[in-house]
Amino acid sequence: MNDIGASFVAVETAPTPHEIAGDARISVIMVVYMTGEALEQSLTCVLADPQVNEFIVVDNGSDAREAAILDAYAGRYPQMRLVRGQGNVGFARGA
């Protein structure tokens, strides 16, 4: 049997929200391309987190409808920064 389905044990756990210092800055980077229905839900989820100080969204060549949604969110939320202009260059290069 191969080890693909084998369990693993975390060596170090991530800090809980209570362990993060009050003045800690958390940034989230999201690469977006033809996300569909999940787009608004994803944006809303990140923006609702009070620990996120900076939210960078890389528009990797979305269609006009999704670009309009991104523009609307960026206009409403000062912690969101929208980066676009490179077209669809793939996830790795977009990130």
mmCIF file as gemmi writes it, N, C-alpha and C atoms, coordinates in Angstrom:
data_model
loop_
_atom_site.group_PDB
_atom_site.id
_atom_site.type_symbol
_atom_site.label_atom_id
_atom_site.label_alt_id
_atom_site.label_comp_id
_atom_site.label_asym_id
_atom_site.label_entity_id
_atom_site.label_seq_id
_atom_site.pdbx_PDB_ins_code
_atom_site.Cartn_x
_atom_site.Cartn_y
_atom_site.Cartn_z
_atom_site.occupancy
_atom_site.B_iso_or_equiv
_atom_site.pdbx_formal_charge
_atom_site.auth_seq_id
_atom_site.auth_asym_id
_atom_site.pdbx_PDB_model_num
ATOM 1 N N . MET Axp A 1 ? 0.835 -1.183 0 1 0 ? 1 A 1
ATOM 2 C CA . MET Axp A 1 ? 0 0 0 1 0 ? 1 A 1
ATOM 3 C C . MET Axp A 1 ? 0.88 1.246 0 1 0 ? 1 A 1
ATOM 4 N N . ASN Axp A 2 ? 0.502 2.24 -0.794 1 0 ? 2 A 1
ATOM 5 C CA . ASN Axp A 2 ? 1.29 3.473 -0.825 1 0 ? 2 A 1
ATOM 6 C C . ASN Axp A 2 ? 0.911 4.381 0.343 1 0 ? 2 A 1
ATOM 7 N N . ASP Axp A 3 ? 1.67 5.447 0.535 1 0 ? 3 A 1
ATOM 8 C CA . ASP Axp A 3 ? 1.456 6.35 1.66 1 0 ? 3 A 1
ATOM 9 C C . ASP Axp A 3 ? 0.571 7.542 1.32 1 0 ? 3 A 1
ATOM 10 N N . ILE Axp A 4 ? -0.097 7.512 0.179 1 0 ? 4 A 1
ATOM 11 C CA . ILE Axp A 4 ? -0.895 8.666 -0.223 1 0 ? 4 A 1
ATOM 12 C C . ILE Axp A 4 ? -1.99 8.955 0.789 1 0 ? 4 A 1
ATOM 13 N N . GLY Axp A 5 ? -2.654 7.93 1.281 1 0 ? 5 A 1
ATOM 14 C CA . GLY Axp A 5 ? -3.735 8.13 2.231 1 0 ? 5 A 1
ATOM 15 C C . GLY Axp A 5 ? -3.294 8.033 3.677 1 0 ? 5 A 1
ATOM 16 N N . ALA Axp A 6 ? -2 7.967 3.92 1 0 ? 6 A 1
ATOM 17 C CA . ALA Axp A 6 ? -1.508 7.812 5.293 1 0 ? 6 A 1
ATOM 18 C C . ALA Axp A 6 ? -1.781 9.066 6.112 1 0 ? 6 A 1
ATOM 19 N N . SER Axp A 7 ? -2.038 8.891 7.403 1 0 ? 7 A 1
ATOM 20 C CA . SER Axp A 7 ? -2.268 10.054 8.256 1 0 ? 7 A 1
ATOM 21 C C . SER Axp A 7 ? -0.965 10.792 8.502 1 0 ? 7 A 1
ATOM 22 N N . PHE Axp A 8 ? -1.116 12.024 8.906 1 0 ? 8 A 1
ATOM 23 C CA . PHE Axp A 8 ? 0.053 12.805 9.249 1 0 ? 8 A 1
ATOM 24 C C . PHE Axp A 8 ? -0.242 13.556 10.544 1 0 ? 8 A 1
ATOM 25 N N . VAL Axp A 9 ? 0.799 13.947 11.21 1 0 ? 9 A 1
ATOM 26 C CA . VAL Axp A 9 ? 0.659 14.667 12.468 1 0 ? 9 A 1
ATOM 27 C C . VAL Axp A 9 ? 1.322 16.022 12.305 1 0 ? 9 A 1
ATOM 28 N N . ALA Axp A 10 ? 0.61 17.084 12.681 1 0 ? 10 A 1
ATOM 29 C CA . ALA Axp A 10 ? 1.167 18.428 12.598 1 0 ? 10 A 1
ATOM 30 C C . ALA Axp A 10 ? 2.262 18.592 13.65 1 0 ? 10 A 1
ATOM 31 N N . VAL Axp A 11 ? 3.371 19.137 13.243 1 0 ? 11 A 1
ATOM 32 C CA . VAL Axp A 11 ? 4.485 19.352 14.152 1 0 ? 11 A 1
ATOM 33 C C . VAL Axp A 11 ? 4.245 20.618 14.967 1 0 ? 11 A 1
ATOM 34 N N . GLU Axp A 12 ? 3.673 21.616 14.332 1 0 ? 12 A 1
ATOM 35 C CA . GLU Axp A 12 ? 3.438 22.887 15.005 1 0 ? 12 A 1
ATOM 36 C C . GLU Axp A 12 ? 2.056 23.375 14.628 1 0 ? 12 A 1
ATOM 37 N N . THR Axp A 13 ? 1.259 23.75 15.589 1 0 ? 13 A 1
ATOM 38 C CA . THR Axp A 13 ? -0.091 24.215 15.291 1 0 ? 13 A 1
ATOM 39 C C . THR Axp A 13 ? -0.081 25.712 15 1 0 ? 13 A 1
ATOM 40 N N . ALA Axp A 14 ? -1.048 26.136 14.235 1 0 ? 14 A 1
ATOM 41 C CA . ALA Axp A 14 ? -1.199 27.558 13.948 1 0 ? 14 A 1
ATOM 42 C C . ALA Axp A 14 ? -1.759 28.244 15.181 1 0 ? 14 A 1
ATOM 43 N N . PRO Axp A 15 ? -1.415 29.503 15.383 1 0 ? 15 A 1
ATOM 44 C CA . PRO Axp A 15 ? -1.93 30.204 16.551 1 0 ? 15 A 1
ATOM 45 C C . PRO Axp A 15 ? -3.439 30.417 16.437 1 0 ? 15 A 1
ATOM 46 N N . THR Axp A 16 ? -4.106 30.377 17.57 1 0 ? 16 A 1
ATOM 47 C CA . THR Axp A 16 ? -5.536 30.667 17.586 1 0 ? 16 A 1
ATOM 48 C C . THR Axp A 16 ? -5.713 32.178 17.548 1 0 ? 16 A 1
ATOM 49 N N . PRO Axp A 17 ? -6.917 32.654 17.229 1 0 ? 17 A 1
ATOM 50 C CA . PRO Axp A 17 ? -7.134 34.107 17.207 1 0 ? 17 A 1
ATOM 51 C C . PRO Axp A 17 ? -6.766 34.777 18.532 1 0 ? 17 A 1
ATOM 52 N N . HIS Axp A 18 ? -6.933 34.064 19.645 1 0 ? 18 A 1
ATOM 53 C CA . HIS Axp A 18 ? -6.621 34.646 20.944 1 0 ? 18 A 1
ATOM 54 C C . HIS Axp A 18 ? -5.118 34.748 21.179 1 0 ? 18 A 1
ATOM 55 N N . GLU Axp A 19 ? -4.332 33.989 20.442 1 0 ? 19 A 1
ATOM 56 C CA . GLU Axp A 19 ? -2.883 34.012 20.612 1 0 ? 19 A 1
ATOM 57 C C . GLU Axp A 19 ? -2.211 35.066 19.741 1 0 ? 19 A 1
ATOM 58 N N . ILE Axp A 20 ? -2.95 35.582 18.762 1 0 ? 20 A 1
ATOM 59 C CA . ILE Axp A 20 ? -2.383 36.579 17.86 1 0 ? 20 A 1
ATOM 60 C C . ILE Axp A 20 ? -2.433 37.935 18.554 1 0 ? 20 A 1
ATOM 61 N N . ALA Axp A 21 ? -1.331 38.631 18.541 1 0 ? 21 A 1
ATOM 62 C CA . ALA Axp A 21 ? -1.271 39.934 19.206 1 0 ? 21 A 1
ATOM 63 C C . ALA Axp A 21 ? -2.271 40.894 18.581 1 0 ? 21 A 1
ATOM 64 N N . GLY Axp A 22 ? -2.812 41.782 19.379 1 0 ? 22 A 1
ATOM 65 C CA . GLY Axp A 22 ? -3.808 42.735 18.922 1 0 ? 22 A 1
ATOM 66 C C . GLY Axp A 22 ? -3.337 43.622 17.789 1 0 ? 22 A 1
ATOM 67 N N . ASP Axp A 23 ? -2.06 43.904 17.72 1 0 ? 23 A 1
ATOM 68 C CA . ASP Axp A 23 ? -1.552 44.78 16.666 1 0 ? 23 A 1
ATOM 69 C C . ASP Axp A 23 ? -0.914 44.003 15.511 1 0 ? 23 A 1
ATOM 70 N N . ALA Axp A 24 ? -1.154 42.701 15.459 1 0 ? 24 A 1
ATOM 71 C CA . ALA Axp A 24 ? -0.62 41.89 14.363 1 0 ? 24 A 1
ATOM 72 C C . ALA Axp A 24 ? -1.31 42.281 13.064 1 0 ? 24 A 1
ATOM 73 N N . ARG Axp A 25 ? -0.58 42.25 11.982 1 0 ? 25 A 1
ATOM 74 C CA . ARG Axp A 25 ? -1.145 42.566 10.667 1 0 ? 25 A 1
ATOM 75 C C . ARG Axp A 25 ? -1.241 41.286 9.856 1 0 ? 25 A 1
ATOM 76 N N . ILE Axp A 26 ? -2.43 41.003 9.404 1 0 ? 26 A 1
ATOM 77 C CA . ILE Axp A 26 ? -2.64 39.801 8.6 1 0 ? 26 A 1
ATOM 78 C C . ILE Axp A 26 ? -3.041 40.228 7.201 1 0 ? 26 A 1
ATOM 79 N N . SER Axp A 27 ? -2.344 39.688 6.216 1 0 ? 27 A 1
ATOM 80 C CA . SER Axp A 27 ? -2.642 39.966 4.816 1 0 ? 27 A 1
ATOM 81 C C . SER Axp A 27 ? -3.129 38.686 4.158 1 0 ? 27 A 1
ATOM 82 N N . VAL Axp A 28 ? -4.101 38.829 3.28 1 0 ? 28 A 1
ATOM 83 C CA . VAL Axp A 28 ? -4.619 37.704 2.506 1 0 ? 28 A 1
ATOM 84 C C . VAL Axp A 28 ? -4.465 38.064 1.044 1 0 ? 28 A 1
ATOM 85 N N . ILE Axp A 29 ? -3.942 37.129 0.268 1 0 ? 29 A 1
ATOM 86 C CA . ILE Axp A 29 ? -3.818 37.323 -1.178 1 0 ? 29 A 1
ATOM 87 C C . ILE Axp A 29 ? -4.669 36.262 -1.856 1 0 ? 29 A 1
ATOM 88 N N . MET Axp A 30 ? -5.541 36.699 -2.766 1 0 ? 30 A 1
ATOM 89 C CA . MET Axp A 30 ? -6.426 35.779 -3.478 1 0 ? 30 A 1
ATOM 90 C C . MET Axp A 30 ? -6.27 36.026 -4.978 1 0 ? 30 A 1
ATOM 91 N N . VAL Axp A 31 ? -5.989 34.978 -5.719 1 0 ? 31 A 1
ATOM 92 C CA . VAL Axp A 31 ? -5.913 35.06 -7.172 1 0 ? 31 A 1
ATOM 93 C C . VAL Axp A 31 ? -7.264 34.626 -7.718 1 0 ? 31 A 1
ATOM 94 N N . VAL Axp A 32 ? -7.871 35.463 -8.566 1 0 ? 32 A 1
ATOM 95 C CA . VAL Axp A 32 ? -9.237 35.239 -9.034 1 0 ? 32 A 1
ATOM 96 C C . VAL Axp A 32 ? -9.257 35.103 -10.551 1 0 ? 32 A 1
ATOM 97 N N . TYR Axp A 33 ? -9.896 34.053 -11.031 1 0 ? 33 A 1
ATOM 98 C CA . TYR Axp A 33 ? -10.123 33.882 -12.473 1 0 ? 33 A 1
ATOM 99 C C . TYR Axp A 33 ? -11.353 33.015 -12.667 1 0 ? 33 A 1
ATOM 100 N N . MET Axp A 34 ? -12.377 33.593 -13.252 1 0 ? 34 A 1
ATOM 101 C CA . MET Axp A 34 ? -13.609 32.858 -13.58 1 0 ? 34 A 1
ATOM 102 C C . MET Axp A 34 ? -14.083 32.034 -12.374 1 0 ? 34 A 1
ATOM 103 N N . THR Axp A 35 ? -14.24 32.7 -11.245 1 0 ? 35 A 1
ATOM 104 C CA . THR Axp A 35 ? -14.554 32.043 -9.988 1 0 ? 35 A 1
ATOM 105 C C . THR Axp A 35 ? -16.015 31.626 -9.882 1 0 ? 35 A 1
ATOM 106 N N . GLY Axp A 36 ? -16.893 32.297 -10.6 1 0 ? 36 A 1
ATOM 107 C CA . GLY Axp A 36 ? -18.306 31.936 -10.573 1 0 ? 36 A 1
ATOM 108 C C . GLY Axp A 36 ? -18.986 32.341 -9.279 1 0 ? 36 A 1
ATOM 109 N N . GLU Axp A 37 ? -19.906 31.509 -8.838 1 0 ? 37 A 1
ATOM 110 C CA . GLU Axp A 37 ? -20.72 31.821 -7.661 1 0 ? 37 A 1
ATOM 111 C C . GLU Axp A 37 ? -19.899 31.97 -6.385 1 0 ? 37 A 1
ATOM 112 N N . ALA Axp A 38 ? -18.755 31.366 -6.317 1 0 ? 38 A 1
ATOM 113 C CA . ALA Axp A 38 ? -17.942 31.415 -5.104 1 0 ? 38 A 1
ATOM 114 C C . ALA Axp A 38 ? -17.257 32.768 -4.897 1 0 ? 38 A 1
ATOM 115 N N . LEU Axp A 39 ? -17.232 33.612 -5.919 1 0 ? 39 A 1
ATOM 116 C CA . LEU Axp A 39 ? -16.493 34.87 -5.827 1 0 ? 39 A 1
ATOM 117 C C . LEU Axp A 39 ? -16.991 35.752 -4.686 1 0 ? 39 A 1
ATOM 118 N N . GLU Axp A 40 ? -18.266 36.11 -4.701 1 0 ? 40 A 1
ATOM 119 C CA . GLU Axp A 40 ? -18.784 37.015 -3.674 1 0 ? 40 A 1
ATOM 120 C C . GLU Axp A 40 ? -18.718 36.395 -2.286 1 0 ? 40 A 1
ATOM 121 N N . GLN Axp A 41 ? -18.992 35.11 -2.204 1 0 ? 41 A 1
ATOM 122 C CA . GLN Axp A 41 ? -18.92 34.43 -0.912 1 0 ? 41 A 1
ATOM 123 C C . GLN Axp A 41 ? -17.494 34.465 -0.37 1 0 ? 41 A 1
ATOM 124 N N . SER Axp A 42 ? -16.522 34.252 -1.219 1 0 ? 42 A 1
ATOM 125 C CA . SER Axp A 42 ? -15.121 34.268 -0.797 1 0 ? 42 A 1
ATOM 126 C C . SER Axp A 42 ? -14.684 35.663 -0.359 1 0 ? 42 A 1
ATOM 127 N N . LEU Axp A 43 ? -15.052 36.669 -1.141 1 0 ? 43 A 1
ATOM 128 C CA . LEU Axp A 43 ? -14.694 38.04 -0.794 1 0 ? 43 A 1
ATOM 129 C C . LEU Axp A 43 ? -15.319 38.437 0.536 1 0 ? 43 A 1
ATOM 130 N N . THR Axp A 44 ? -16.6 38.148 0.688 1 0 ? 44 A 1
ATOM 131 C CA . THR Axp A 44 ? -17.325 38.494 1.909 1 0 ? 44 A 1
ATOM 132 C C . THR Axp A 44 ? -16.716 37.817 3.13 1 0 ? 44 A 1
ATOM 133 N N . CYS Axp A 45 ? -16.351 36.572 2.982 1 0 ? 45 A 1
ATOM 134 C CA . CYS Axp A 45 ? -15.77 35.808 4.088 1 0 ? 45 A 1
ATOM 135 C C . CYS Axp A 45 ? -14.461 36.433 4.561 1 0 ? 45 A 1
ATOM 136 N N . VAL Axp A 46 ? -13.582 36.754 3.644 1 0 ? 46 A 1
ATOM 137 C CA . VAL Axp A 46 ? -12.293 37.346 4.021 1 0 ? 46 A 1
ATOM 138 C C . VAL Axp A 46 ? -12.505 38.732 4.624 1 0 ? 46 A 1
ATOM 139 N N . LEU Axp A 47 ? -13.355 39.543 4.002 1 0 ? 47 A 1
ATOM 140 C CA . LEU Axp A 47 ? -13.564 40.904 4.478 1 0 ? 47 A 1
ATOM 141 C C . LEU Axp A 47 ? -14.287 40.96 5.818 1 0 ? 47 A 1
ATOM 142 N N . ALA Axp A 48 ? -14.998 39.916 6.175 1 0 ? 48 A 1
ATOM 143 C CA . ALA Axp A 48 ? -15.698 39.873 7.46 1 0 ? 48 A 1
ATOM 144 C C . ALA Axp A 48 ? -14.772 39.529 8.616 1 0 ? 48 A 1
ATOM 145 N N . ASP Axp A 49 ? -13.587 39.043 8.325 1 0 ? 49 A 1
ATOM 146 C CA . ASP Axp A 49 ? -12.654 38.65 9.381 1 0 ? 49 A 1
ATOM 147 C C . ASP Axp A 49 ? -11.972 39.897 9.937 1 0 ? 49 A 1
ATOM 148 N N . PRO Axp A 50 ? -12.201 40.223 11.202 1 0 ? 50 A 1
ATOM 149 C CA . PRO Axp A 50 ? -11.63 41.45 11.763 1 0 ? 50 A 1
ATOM 150 C C . PRO Axp A 50 ? -10.108 41.427 11.885 1 0 ? 50 A 1
ATOM 151 N N . GLN Axp A 51 ? -9.485 40.275 11.763 1 0 ? 51 A 1
ATOM 152 C CA . GLN Axp A 51 ? -8.03 40.185 11.874 1 0 ? 51 A 1
ATOM 153 C C . GLN Axp A 51 ? -7.322 40.478 10.553 1 0 ? 51 A 1
ATOM 154 N N . VAL Axp A 52 ? -8.072 40.539 9.455 1 0 ? 52 A 1
ATOM 155 C CA . VAL Axp A 52 ? -7.469 40.807 8.15 1 0 ? 52 A 1
ATOM 156 C C . VAL Axp A 52 ? -7.349 42.317 7.974 1 0 ? 52 A 1
ATOM 157 N N . ASN Axp A 53 ? -6.119 42.791 7.91 1 0 ? 53 A 1
ATOM 158 C CA . ASN Axp A 53 ? -5.86 44.216 7.739 1 0 ? 53 A 1
ATOM 159 C C . ASN Axp A 53 ? -5.676 44.591 6.276 1 0 ? 53 A 1
ATOM 160 N N . GLU Axp A 54 ? -5.247 43.625 5.471 1 0 ? 54 A 1
ATOM 161 C CA . GLU Axp A 54 ? -4.954 43.886 4.063 1 0 ? 54 A 1
ATOM 162 C C . GLU Axp A 54 ? -5.429 42.692 3.247 1 0 ? 54 A 1
ATOM 163 N N . PHE Axp A 55 ? -6.187 42.988 2.195 1 0 ? 55 A 1
ATOM 164 C CA . PHE Axp A 55 ? -6.729 41.941 1.339 1 0 ? 55 A 1
ATOM 165 C C . PHE Axp A 55 ? -6.38 42.298 -0.098 1 0 ? 55 A 1
ATOM 166 N N . ILE Axp A 56 ? -5.454 41.553 -0.681 1 0 ? 56 A 1
ATOM 167 C CA . ILE Axp A 56 ? -5.014 41.811 -2.051 1 0 ? 56 A 1
ATOM 168 C C . ILE Axp A 56 ? -5.673 40.784 -2.957 1 0 ? 56 A 1
ATOM 169 N N . VAL Axp A 57 ? -6.429 41.274 -3.938 1 0 ? 57 A 1
ATOM 170 C CA . VAL Axp A 57 ? -7.095 40.402 -4.89 1 0 ? 57 A 1
ATOM 171 C C . VAL Axp A 57 ? -6.433 40.62 -6.248 1 0 ? 57 A 1
ATOM 172 N N . VAL Axp A 58 ? -5.899 39.559 -6.809 1 0 ? 58 A 1
ATOM 173 C CA . VAL Axp A 58 ? -5.264 39.612 -8.122 1 0 ? 58 A 1
ATOM 174 C C . VAL Axp A 58 ? -6.286 39.103 -9.13 1 0 ? 58 A 1
ATOM 175 N N . ASP Axp A 59 ? -6.775 40.014 -9.976 1 0 ? 59 A 1
ATOM 176 C CA . ASP Axp A 59 ? -7.73 39.638 -11.027 1 0 ? 59 A 1
ATOM 177 C C . ASP Axp A 59 ? -6.915 39.079 -12.182 1 0 ? 59 A 1
ATOM 178 N N . ASN Axp A 60 ? -7.027 37.793 -12.365 1 0 ? 60 A 1
ATOM 179 C CA . ASN Axp A 60 ? -6.216 37.085 -13.35 1 0 ? 60 A 1
ATOM 180 C C . ASN Axp A 60 ? -6.949 36.964 -14.684 1 0 ? 60 A 1
ATOM 181 N N . GLY Axp A 61 ? -7.694 38.019 -15.054 1 0 ? 61 A 1
ATOM 182 C CA . GLY Axp A 61 ? -8.374 38.03 -16.348 1 0 ? 61 A 1
ATOM 183 C C . GLY Axp A 61 ? -9.826 37.618 -16.278 1 0 ? 61 A 1
ATOM 184 N N . SER Axp A 62 ? -10.556 38.068 -15.253 1 0 ? 62 A 1
ATOM 185 C CA . SER Axp A 62 ? -11.965 37.712 -15.111 1 0 ? 62 A 1
ATOM 186 C C . SER Axp A 62 ? -12.806 38.337 -16.214 1 0 ? 62 A 1
ATOM 187 N N . ASP Axp A 63 ? -14.017 37.791 -16.407 1 0 ? 63 A 1
ATOM 188 C CA . ASP Axp A 63 ? -14.936 38.372 -17.385 1 0 ? 63 A 1
ATOM 189 C C . ASP Axp A 63 ? -15.505 39.68 -16.836 1 0 ? 63 A 1
ATOM 190 N N . ALA Axp A 64 ? -16.282 40.39 -17.662 1 0 ? 64 A 1
ATOM 191 C CA . ALA Axp A 64 ? -16.795 41.716 -17.294 1 0 ? 64 A 1
ATOM 192 C C . ALA Axp A 64 ? -17.679 41.671 -16.052 1 0 ? 64 A 1
ATOM 193 N N . ARG Axp A 65 ? -18.488 40.637 -15.891 1 0 ? 65 A 1
ATOM 194 C CA . ARG Axp A 65 ? -19.384 40.538 -14.734 1 0 ? 65 A 1
ATOM 195 C C . ARG Axp A 65 ? -18.581 40.421 -13.44 1 0 ? 65 A 1
ATOM 196 N N . GLU Axp A 66 ? -17.606 39.543 -13.435 1 0 ? 66 A 1
ATOM 197 C CA . GLU Axp A 66 ? -16.785 39.368 -12.244 1 0 ? 66 A 1
ATOM 198 C C . GLU Axp A 66 ? -15.896 40.587 -11.997 1 0 ? 66 A 1
ATOM 199 N N . ALA Axp A 67 ? -15.422 41.223 -13.047 1 0 ? 67 A 1
ATOM 200 C CA . ALA Axp A 67 ? -14.619 42.438 -12.89 1 0 ? 67 A 1
ATOM 201 C C . ALA Axp A 67 ? -15.453 43.535 -12.226 1 0 ? 67 A 1
ATOM 202 N N . ALA Axp A 68 ? -16.731 43.628 -12.575 1 0 ? 68 A 1
ATOM 203 C CA . ALA Axp A 68 ? -17.62 44.62 -11.964 1 0 ? 68 A 1
ATOM 204 C C . ALA Axp A 68 ? -17.835 44.32 -10.48 1 0 ? 68 A 1
ATOM 205 N N . ILE Axp A 69 ? -17.966 43.058 -10.134 1 0 ? 69 A 1
ATOM 206 C CA . ILE Axp A 69 ? -18.115 42.663 -8.731 1 0 ? 69 A 1
ATOM 207 C C . ILE Axp A 69 ? -16.855 43.049 -7.957 1 0 ? 69 A 1
ATOM 208 N N . LEU Axp A 70 ? -15.695 42.76 -8.519 1 0 ? 70 A 1
ATOM 209 C CA . LEU Axp A 70 ? -14.434 43.102 -7.868 1 0 ? 70 A 1
ATOM 210 C C . LEU Axp A 70 ? -14.302 44.611 -7.676 1 0 ? 70 A 1
ATOM 211 N N . ASP Axp A 71 ? -14.667 45.383 -8.694 1 0 ? 71 A 1
ATOM 212 C CA . ASP Axp A 71 ? -14.611 46.843 -8.592 1 0 ? 71 A 1
ATOM 213 C C . ASP Axp A 71 ? -15.521 47.355 -7.487 1 0 ? 71 A 1
ATOM 214 N N . ALA Axp A 72 ? -16.728 46.792 -7.396 1 0 ? 72 A 1
ATOM 215 C CA . ALA Axp A 72 ? -17.683 47.22 -6.375 1 0 ? 72 A 1
ATOM 216 C C . ALA Axp A 72 ? -17.148 46.937 -4.974 1 0 ? 72 A 1
ATOM 217 N N . TYR Axp A 73 ? -16.611 45.755 -4.76 1 0 ? 73 A 1
ATOM 218 C CA . TYR Axp A 73 ? -16.05 45.415 -3.445 1 0 ? 73 A 1
ATOM 219 C C . TYR Axp A 73 ? -14.857 46.303 -3.115 1 0 ? 73 A 1
ATOM 220 N N . ALA Axp A 74 ? -13.976 46.52 -4.088 1 0 ? 74 A 1
ATOM 221 C CA . ALA Axp A 74 ? -12.786 47.342 -3.849 1 0 ? 74 A 1
ATOM 222 C C . ALA Axp A 74 ? -13.185 48.781 -3.507 1 0 ? 74 A 1
ATOM 223 N N . GLY Axp A 75 ? -14.271 49.259 -4.076 1 0 ? 75 A 1
ATOM 224 C CA . GLY Axp A 75 ? -14.745 50.603 -3.779 1 0 ? 75 A 1
ATOM 225 C C . GLY Axp A 75 ? -15.353 50.732 -2.393 1 0 ? 75 A 1
ATOM 226 N N . ARG Axp A 76 ? -15.862 49.635 -1.863 1 0 ? 76 A 1
ATOM 227 C CA . ARG Axp A 76 ? -16.517 49.643 -0.551 1 0 ? 76 A 1
ATOM 228 C C . ARG Axp A 76 ? -15.588 49.356 0.615 1 0 ? 76 A 1
ATOM 229 N N . TYR Axp A 77 ? -14.529 48.606 0.376 1 0 ? 77 A 1
ATOM 230 C CA . TYR Axp A 77 ? -13.674 48.141 1.466 1 0 ? 77 A 1
ATOM 231 C C . TYR Axp A 77 ? -12.251 48.671 1.302 1 0 ? 77 A 1
ATOM 232 N N . PRO Axp A 78 ? -11.843 49.604 2.163 1 0 ? 78 A 1
ATOM 233 C CA . PRO Axp A 78 ? -10.508 50.201 2.021 1 0 ? 78 A 1
ATOM 234 C C . PRO Axp A 78 ? -9.356 49.226 2.245 1 0 ? 78 A 1
ATOM 235 N N . GLN Axp A 79 ? -9.606 48.109 2.96 1 0 ? 79 A 1
ATOM 236 C CA . GLN Axp A 79 ? -8.53 47.146 3.183 1 0 ? 79 A 1
ATOM 237 C C . GLN Axp A 79 ? -8.303 46.233 1.968 1 0 ? 79 A 1
ATOM 238 N N . MET Axp A 80 ? -9.187 46.339 0.967 1 0 ? 80 A 1
ATOM 239 C CA . MET Axp A 80 ? -9.05 45.513 -0.24 1 0 ? 80 A 1
ATOM 240 C C . MET Axp A 80 ? -8.321 46.297 -1.322 1 0 ? 80 A 1
ATOM 241 N N . ARG Axp A 81 ? -7.283 45.672 -1.865 1 0 ? 81 A 1
ATOM 242 C CA . ARG Axp A 81 ? -6.535 46.259 -2.982 1 0 ? 81 A 1
ATOM 243 C C . ARG Axp A 81 ? -6.667 45.335 -4.181 1 0 ? 81 A 1
ATOM 244 N N . LEU Axp A 82 ? -7.111 45.877 -5.285 1 0 ? 82 A 1
ATOM 245 C CA . LEU Axp A 82 ? -7.339 45.097 -6.498 1 0 ? 82 A 1
ATOM 246 C C . LEU Axp A 82 ? -6.178 45.301 -7.458 1 0 ? 82 A 1
ATOM 247 N N . VAL Axp A 83 ? -5.583 44.189 -7.896 1 0 ? 83 A 1
ATOM 248 C CA . VAL Axp A 83 ? -4.455 44.232 -8.832 1 0 ? 83 A 1
ATOM 249 C C . VAL Axp A 83 ? -4.9 43.542 -10.114 1 0 ? 83 A 1
ATOM 250 N N . ARG Axp A 84 ? -4.75 44.227 -11.221 1 0 ? 84 A 1
ATOM 251 C CA . ARG Axp A 84 ? -5.105 43.612 -12.502 1 0 ? 84 A 1
ATOM 252 C C . ARG Axp A 84 ? -4.25 44.202 -13.611 1 0 ? 84 A 1
ATOM 253 N N . GLY Axp A 85 ? -4.404 43.64 -14.789 1 0 ? 85 A 1
ATOM 254 C CA . GLY Axp A 85 ? -3.685 44.171 -15.933 1 0 ? 85 A 1
ATOM 255 C C . GLY Axp A 85 ? -2.775 43.17 -16.609 1 0 ? 85 A 1
ATOM 256 N N . GLN Axp A 86 ? -2.541 42.041 -15.961 1 0 ? 86 A 1
ATOM 257 C CA . GLN Axp A 86 ? -1.642 41.064 -16.565 1 0 ? 86 A 1
ATOM 258 C C . GLN Axp A 86 ? -2.375 40.014 -17.383 1 0 ? 86 A 1
ATOM 259 N N . GLY Axp A 87 ? -3.726 39.968 -17.326 1 0 ? 87 A 1
ATOM 260 C CA . GLY Axp A 87 ? -4.49 38.934 -18.041 1 0 ? 87 A 1
ATOM 261 C C . GLY Axp A 87 ? -4.376 37.607 -17.345 1 0 ? 87 A 1
ATOM 262 N N . ASN Axp A 88 ? -4.821 36.557 -17.999 1 0 ? 88 A 1
ATOM 263 C CA . ASN Axp A 88 ? -4.768 35.23 -17.405 1 0 ? 88 A 1
ATOM 264 C C . ASN Axp A 88 ? -3.378 34.617 -17.61 1 0 ? 88 A 1
ATOM 265 N N . VAL Axp A 89 ? -2.571 34.725 -16.579 1 0 ? 89 A 1
ATOM 266 C CA . VAL Axp A 89 ? -1.194 34.227 -16.658 1 0 ? 89 A 1
ATOM 267 C C . VAL Axp A 89 ? -1.02 32.933 -15.856 1 0 ? 89 A 1
ATOM 268 N N . GLY Axp A 90 ? -2.117 32.366 -15.355 1 0 ? 90 A 1
ATOM 269 C CA . GLY Axp A 90 ? -2.047 31.153 -14.552 1 0 ? 90 A 1
ATOM 270 C C . GLY Axp A 90 ? -1.93 31.481 -13.074 1 0 ? 90 A 1
ATOM 271 N N . PHE Axp A 91 ? -2.291 30.522 -12.241 1 0 ? 91 A 1
ATOM 272 C CA . PHE Axp A 91 ? -2.333 30.777 -10.804 1 0 ? 91 A 1
ATOM 273 C C . PHE Axp A 91 ? -0.959 31.12 -10.23 1 0 ? 91 A 1
ATOM 274 N N . ALA Axp A 92 ? 0.046 30.323 -10.52 1 0 ? 92 A 1
ATOM 275 C CA . ALA Axp A 92 ? 1.364 30.525 -9.908 1 0 ? 92 A 1
ATOM 276 C C . ALA Axp A 92 ? 1.938 31.897 -10.258 1 0 ? 92 A 1
ATOM 277 N N . ARG Axp A 93 ? 1.864 32.272 -11.509 1 0 ? 93 A 1
ATOM 278 C CA . ARG Axp A 93 ? 2.408 33.565 -11.904 1 0 ? 93 A 1
ATOM 279 C C . ARG Axp A 93 ? 1.546 34.709 -11.364 1 0 ? 93 A 1
ATOM 280 N N . GLY Axp A 94 ? 0.222 34.491 -11.311 1 0 ? 94 A 1
ATOM 281 C CA . GLY Axp A 94 ? -0.667 35.498 -10.735 1 0 ? 94 A 1
ATOM 282 C C . GLY Axp A 94 ? -0.361 35.749 -9.274 1 0 ? 94 A 1
ATOM 283 N N . ALA Axp A 95 ? -0.087 34.655 -8.557 1 0 ? 95 A 1
ATOM 284 C CA . ALA Axp A 95 ? 0.241 34.793 -7.126 1 0 ? 95 A 1
ATOM 285 C C . ALA Axp A 95 ? 1.588 35.47 -6.963 1 0 ? 95 A 1
